[in-house]
């Protein structure tokens, strides 16, 4: 079954597909021990970890099986989380 989703926008946030250019923001989030304590993702120790993670998410999205949304600050234009 192919998963289709659109970009969703609120007054403060944008929920959208992952992009490879999100790597630095994903690393900032997923290298934080406090964040990773509560999620089922190994803590990222290098930017390459985040790039590999995003590559997998993007491949899954293109295959129609991806379900992750990037949470982006509308004003700051930076990813602050993933759901």
N, C-alpha and C positions, 0 to 999 in steps of 0.2 A: 504494500500500500504506500503510495507516494504522499508524503506530508507536504502540504502547501501552506505557507503563511506569508502574511504581508508585514510591512513595517507598521508598527503601531506608535502613535505619538500622543503624549499628554502635554500639559502645560510645561512640565519640567523634564520629562524623559522621552527617549526614543528606544523602542524595543525593535531590534533588527537582526538580520542574519550576521554571522561572524565574517570578518574580513581579515586577511593576512596582516593588514596594516594595524590591527588591534594588538599585535604581539607585545609591545611595551606596556600597554595598559593591563593586559592579561597577566603579564609577569608581575607587575606591581601588586595586583590583587592576589594571585596564586602563589606568590613567594612569601606571603604573610602567614606566619604560623597560627596566628589568632583566627584567620579566615579558614585555613585548611583544617583546623581542628573540628569544624562543624560540617564539612562536606566530604564526599567520597572521591577526592582527587588528591593524588600525591602532591606535596608541596613542590613548586617549581624552584629549582636551584640556579638555573641559568635561563637566559633569554631563549636559548635553543629549545629548552623544555616547553616554553610557551609557544614557540613557532611550530613545534611538532604537534602539540595539542591542537592548535588552530588548524593546521593542515588536515588533521583527522576530522575535525568538526566541519570544515569546508567540503571535504570529500563526502562525508555523510550527507551534507545538505544537497550537494550536486546529485547524489544517488537517490535523493528523495526520502531519506530515512533520518535526516537530521532534525533534532527537536530543540536545540539550544538557541536561546535568544541572547544577544548582547544587550546589556542595559547601559545606555549612553546618556550622559547629562546633555540636555538640549543646549544649554548656554555654554558649557565648558567643552563640549565636543570630545569628551573622553569617556572611555568605558569604565564603569564603576562596579560592574558585576555581570554575572551570567546566570540565566535561569533555563 
